[in-house]
């Protein structure tokens, strides 16, 4: 079955961006960049999306930020984080909230050559770890900013929203023949069961939403909206601080 709603677009992997992993130390010796860190996950996304969906979306947004800001370098993604709520589904990996918090803190500390850190979080289950890590890093005098997608009327997990985004970013990884609806109730109605029993307690196929309504056109629109929001968020914080952050003193 073909991709619904439009023509195939190129993967963001085809677009030239400033990738830290592809640079040399000498390349960075004359720079004090903002380091954009994709914070992803390795967890089930229903029968039709890859385990790396959150990582892929976060990385694409970091790359788009780098195309809009000449001072941004994209760091290697963090592909395994806090995904305990997806336990029981094959393929899910998780290091828990506390380990994720520590990982983010040490990641930021090690980047003392950068002007600042931008955490682009693609997984809602990382919210607590990211927020606590930001508090620690800021208390140590380092510049750090955290951002995560906020989509009005979007569904919770592996539904229309994420499937549309993946159709726009990596359509080759969407198993459209396996798309099926999951639990489509509002998140507020199932939050108690989610907290006590994880996703498996409310959705046998791991989907929270209805991906059958996903389209490429919606994915492109959402990707553009999220990119604009991320860019504006970074610019707002920099304006609030009155200047571009500088490399912090060594500690």
N, C-alpha and C positions, 0 to 999 in steps of 0.2 A: 504494500500500500504506500502511496506517495505521501510526501510531506504536505499537510493541509495549509492553505491560506497564503501561499506566495511562492516565490522562487528561492532556491538555495543561495545563501550568502556565504562568503568566505569565512573560514575560521579566523579568529583574532590571532591565532598562532602564525598566520601568514603575514601579519603586519609587523613592520620593524619597530621595536620598542627597546628601551634601555633596560636590558636584563642583567642584573647583578651577576648571575651565574656565568654569563658570557663575557663579562668584563675582566680586566686584569687589575692588580693592585695599582699599577702605574696609571691606568685610566682614571682611577679614583683619586690619585694623589693631588690633583688640582681642583677637585670638586668637594663640596659639602652638600650633598643632595638630601632631599627628603626621601626616605626609604619606605615604599609602599609594600606592606606585607599581606599577602592573601592568606587569610585564616580559614581553612576549609574543614573537611571531615572525611572519614571513610565509613560510610553507613548506607544501609539499604535505602533505596529510593523507589520502592515498588518494583514490579516486574519489568519495567520499561526504561528506567533511567539508570545510569552507571553509579557505582558507589562513590565516585569522586565528584558527583554533581556540584556539591557546595564549593569544593576546591576549584572546579572549572569556572563557575560563575564568579567567584571572588578574584581569580586570576585575570579573567577577562576584564573585569572592572578596573583592576590595578593597571592593566595595560592601556585601557582607554584613558585613565587619569594621566598616565605618562605621556600619551599623545597630546594631551591638552596642556600639560605643564612641563616645561623644559627642565625643571629642577627635580623631577621625580625619577627615581630608579626603582625597578620592580624586583623585590627580593624573592628567593625561593619560597614556594608556598609551604604552609604547615598542613600536611595532609591527614594527620591523625590527631584528633583532639578529644573533646568530651561528648561522647555519643552513647552514654549508658542507656538512654531511653529507647534505643534501637536494639538492645540486647535480645538475643533469641533468633534474629534473622541472620542467615548465612552471609558472611563477608564483612559484617560490621566490626570495626576495630575502635577501641576507646581507651584513652589513658586517664579519664576522669577530670573533674573540674580543678582539683588542686594541682595536679601535675600539669594541666594545661596552663594554669595561672603562672606556675613557676617557669614553665617553658617560655611563655611570652615575656616574663620579666628578664630572664637571662638573654633571650634573643635581643631585647631592646638594649640591655647593658652592653652586649658585645658590639653593638653598632655605634660605638662612641665616636666613630669617624664620620657619622652622618649628622646632618643638621637636625633631623628629627625623624620620628617614626609615625607612619600612618597605618593603623591596623584596619584592614578591610575584611570584616567578618561575614562569612557566607553561611554560617550555621547558628540558628537561634539557641541551640543548647550550649553555646559558648558564652552566652551573655554574661553570666556571673563571673566566669574566669577572666574575660576581657576587661570588665569593669574594675575588678580588683587589681588586675595587673596594671592598668592605667593609673590607679591611685598610688601604687608603689613607685612606679617609674617617675611620676610627677613629683612625688615626695623627695625623690633623689635628685631633683633638679634637671631632669631631662625632658625635652619636648616630645610629647606623644599625643596623638589624636586617634580616636576610635570611631568607626562608622560601620553601620550595617544596613541592609536594604529595608525600607519601609514602604510596602506596596498597599495602597488603599484597596480594600475588598479582595485582596489576594488570598488564596487558600493556603493551608498550613504546610503541607509536605507532599512533594511528588505529584501535586495536582496540576490544575490548569496553568498556574503561574510559573512554577519551575519547569514544567514541560515546554511551555512556550519559550522561556529563556533558553533552554537547551536547544530547541529548534533553531534559534537565532545564532547560537554560539558554536555548538557541535552537533549538527543534525545527524551526522554519521553515527553518533552514539545513542540515538533515541530508537528503541525497539518499538516502532509504532504498531506492529502487529500484536504486541503484548499489552497495549494500553487498556486499562480498565479502571473504573471508578472505585474509590474506597469509601471511607466514612466521610461524608460531606457535611456533617453537623458543624456549627460554629465552634471554634476552639474553646470558647468559654464554657460550652456545654459538656465538653469531654475532658477538661483540664484535670479534674480530680482523678479520673481513671488513668489519665496519662501519667500523672505524678506517682500513682501507686503501683501501676502495672506496666508502664511503658506503652509504646505504640502498639505492640502486639495485643494489648488488652482491648483495644478499640478497633483495630483494623487488621484483619488476617493477611491482607496483601501488602500492608505497610504504607498504603496511600491515605492521606488525609485531604480529600478534595476529589475533583473529577477531571482527570487529564484528557478525557475524550474531547473536551471543548478547546483544547490548546491549538494555537495556530502560530505559524511563523510570523505573520504580520504583527500579532500581539507581542510576540517575543522581541521583535525589533523595537517596537514602541516602548516596551518596558525597559529594555536595555538602554535606550537613549534617555529615558526618564531617570533611571538609576545613575547613569553616568553624569548627567547634569546635576543631580542631587549631591553626588560624591564630590564633584569639582566645587560646587557652591559651598559645601560643608567645609572643605579644606580652606577655601578662600576666606570664608567667614571667620574661622579660627585664627588664621594668619592676620586678618584685619584687626581682630579683637586684641591680638598680641602686639599690634602696631608695626611689626616687622617680621621678616623671615627669620626663623630660629637659626641660631648658630651652634656650631659644635660645642657641646658642654665640656667643662673642665674634666680632666681625668680623675677617676676616683679609685 
